[in-house]
Amino acid sequence: MLLVPAIGVVSAAIILGEPLGLREIGAMALTLGGVTLALQRARRKAGNGHRRIAFSRKGSLAMRKAIARLDAEQRAQLLYLADLGTAMFTSALVVCILKAIVDLFAAG
């Protein structure tokens, strides 16, 4: 879920031939680094008594239990990251679609 921006950029590079340079790789590294820091902070805040929940494909119940154990600040951070990832993916998708349309008209 939190890898959506990175997947969007890599998919655009592979499928649409978008350039994948140092700027894009750096942006992905910063995004993934921020997610990692946020997750580490949440784990430290939870303390040693926090029991880890195993996630599975069918485990929407496990995900709901894990989210229920978060405090309000952690939930807000998780929602912010999810919204940010969704916004980045959506904007990348719009750019890719617009580029495809422009390329289509330029070729025709």
WONOR-V737228 format. One record per helix or strand. SS is the DSSP state (a for helix, b for strand). FROM is the first residue (numbers start at 1). LEN is the number of residues. Records with the same first field share a line. If there is no record, write none. Layout:
BEGIN
SS: FROM-LEN / FROM-LEN
END
This chain:
BEGIN
a: 4-13 / 22-25 / 60-9 / 72-36
END
